[in-house]
Amino acid sequence: MLALAQISVSIIIIALILLQKKSSGMGAMMGGENGGAYQTRRGLEKLLYYATILLIVVFAGLALLGLLL
């Protein structure tokens, strides 16, 4: 059961990371790149960013739980 949860969370994390890379690449392709200057995240990009962080923490917690069991 724990292994299934880890696999599910890891697949979702991979998908979220790929979505983030895709959106940043599209902005650069359309001329939206600022030469590496700091850019704030807005809307869906911000949601994907925080969801990725949350799921990474959940994955780490599941991994630690697996070590304890």
Contacts in CASP RR format, 6 or more apart in sequence:
PFRMAT RR
TARGET T0000
AUTHOR 0000-0000-0000
METHOD contacts of the structure
MODEL  1
MLALAQISVSIIIIALILLQKKSSGMGAMMGGENGGAYQTRRGLEKLLYY
ATILLIVVFAGLALLGLLL
2 62 0 8 1.000
2 65 0 8 1.000
2 66 0 8 1.000
2 69 0 8 1.000
5 62 0 8 1.000
6 59 0 8 1.000
6 62 0 8 1.000
6 63 0 8 1.000
9 55 0 8 1.000
9 58 0 8 1.000
9 59 0 8 1.000
9 62 0 8 1.000
10 59 0 8 1.000
12 55 0 8 1.000
13 52 0 8 1.000
13 55 0 8 1.000
13 56 0 8 1.000
13 59 0 8 1.000
16 48 0 8 1.000
16 51 0 8 1.000
16 52 0 8 1.000
16 55 0 8 1.000
17 52 0 8 1.000
19 48 0 8 1.000
20 45 0 8 1.000
20 48 0 8 1.000
20 49 0 8 1.000
20 52 0 8 1.000
23 44 0 8 1.000
23 45 0 8 1.000
23 48 0 8 1.000
27 33 0 8 1.000
41 49 0 8 1.000
END
